[in-house]
């Protein structure tokens, strides 16, 4: 009976870990935010009209690809679909990514999530991770050509860090979607 209990617990742990976001990677699933108060979520692939049902009308920044919303959230669209999110200082305490990354957290927490060895930034005030989905590996440098970006399926995470090692901006983008097809 005890063996059956241990086996059941092991299977449950395996199933629960398989349901979440894969750690030490970046994918489309990561490109989304949750309002910590309302639990409403906007995520990769949503249309601008679907996003605006959740967030309200956005204000265009430049061309038709980037819109700013209340509370420090900006969204990048390609062909009217969400492909990137950006959180600024004013999002603190309101939004977090689907992995729980938020403005105001310690940079060390993000380094633990993605692996400090995968941070390609040489600057002490910037975290930058470039993940190549086709190989399932973090890259050590940004691809040099748009053809390499398209072929590789690149997802990128960036954060800026203040003097006390707290994050004050977060960006998650499907870089391959930014490249013209």
Secondary structure, DSSP 8 states (H G I E B T S, - for coil): -HHHHHHHHHHHHHHHHHHS--TT---GGGSEEEETTT--EEETT-BHHHHHHHH---EEETTTTEEEETTTEEEEEETTEEEEEEE-GGGTTTEEETT---TTSBHHHHHHHH-GGG----STTEEEEEEETTTTEE-SS--SSHHHHHHHTEEEEEEEE-TTSBEEEEEEEEHHHHS--
